[in-house]
Amino acid sequence: MLRPMAKKAQATWGGRFTAGPAELMLQFSESVSFDYRLASFDIAGSKAHAAMLAHVGLLTAAERDAIHAGLDKILREIEAGRFAWDIKLEDVHMNIEQALAKSVPAAAKLHTARSRNDQVATDMRLFFKHACAVLGEKLRAVQHAILALAERERDVLIPGYTHLQRAQPVYFAHHLFAYLEMFQRDRERLAGVAAHANFCPLGSGAIAGTTLPIDREFVAKALGFVDARGRPQVTQNSMDAVSDRDLFVEFATACALAGVHFSRLAEDFILWSSTEFKFIELPDAFCTGSSLMPQKKNPDSLELMRGKAARLQGNLHTLLVLVKGLPLTYNRDLQEDKPPVFDSFDQTALCADVLAGTVAGVTVHRDRCAAAVADPALLATDLADYLVRKGVPFREAHHAVGAIVRVAEHSAVRLDRLTLDEVRAVHPAFDRDWVEVFDLGRAMARRAGTGMPGPAQLRKQFARWQKILK
């Protein structure tokens, strides 16, 4: 039978206890194995807090300077990989504070007017601002790779698909631009998360603030929690500030949606690289072979991206379930909020890097694209529009063209090879110029409205994206 080991009470909160926690409890409850990555943010928060305590007279200038110097030394040790993390001290906050106390007597005053509750809330908001900026730049790199591929192949046409059936012709670049739109929304979502994170919770204490004369706005300004005019921004409710996990969910949502977009682009490229399509060739550097079949070239980077999308959605679900039934304010359950957030950050960043590399190495098989887009059935809707321009109601025109498609299929000929007599037998509005509909260049030029895949609009979109991504 496992017995709790008698030991000294935990130094940071053990005044009320006669013995420390069991070894098993230490292993079960520690978070330093994952929250150590908040160290730089925690030290920044502690330096700002010490500066504020000196500002209001709760620390001397000498004590503040000693704390700052000690924290800077610890940060250098952490960055050099020389800092020894101890699970007995539970988390990143206590590890740093106890290390500081070994050389700086004033460290005993550092936790004045703060709790680990508002401390970790501050650390995480600093992390979110950093993480959103990093991911925003990585997604921008993906967009640049997509734009470069579109530029290289700007005159290539392919079939567009609905239900994975050939639908209408589009420029390859227009198809790629759809993903630029998706990733731009992802970047905007991340910017929104960063904006929501830009309010300082330090000073909220464990639940109800403090009776000491602190200056929350001083800390907010020192840590960069400011608006566009440089004015400090602080949270307005101490209970919400330490228990709110909306940012975690919003960040995981942004990552999960980016993952969906990674996965959808991956699926398109997987299909296009298959022998049945062969519109593109994927770079060898992001593919693997088979241990049995020597001819295989597997799109592993893209398949893994589809799998990572599921992982990112799982992280979001974990966070939603974690917080859905918690009463105010802090509950220890919330310690489990960080692993899914950190994983979402890591995996989204990795996927973005891999996708940018994969896209940059894509080769387009122009002959296969041209052969596929030459299918006249892709312009069946244009044929209905031809009848509409002659005064035929669209529903009637749609029905007539459907009947003509059936005639072509039964005759085993291309749609544009039917005779005038055959199409007039279906509808008398067809005239000798009906076959001009199948001029692909002319058909694309007619797609001139905003958001359409015609050449004029394509030029505008190239200019637009070059401006956005410059």
Secondary structure, DSSP 8 states (H G I E B T S, - for coil): ----------TTTGGG-SS---HHHHHHH--HHHHGGGHHHHHHHHHHHHHHHHHTTSS-HHHHHHHHHHHHHHHHHHHTT-----GGG-SHHHHHHHHHHTT-GGGGGTTTT--HHHHHHHHHHHHHHHHHHHHHHHHHHHHHHHHHHHHHTTT-EEEEEETTEEEEEEEHHHHHHHHHHHHHHHHHHHHHHHHHH-SB-TT-TTTT--SS---HHHHHHHTT-B-TTS-B-B-S-HHHHHH--HHHHHHHHHHHHHHHHHHHHHHHHHHHHSTTT-SEE--GGG-B--SS-TT--B-HHHHHHHHHHHHHHHHHHHHHHHHTT--SS--GGGGGGHHHHHHHHHHHHHHHHHHHHHHHT-EE-HHHHHHHHT-GGGGHHHHHHHHHHTT--HHHHHHHHHHHHHHHHHHTS-GGGS-HHHHHHH-TT--GGGGGGG-HHHHHHT--STTS-SHHHHHHHHHHHHHHT-
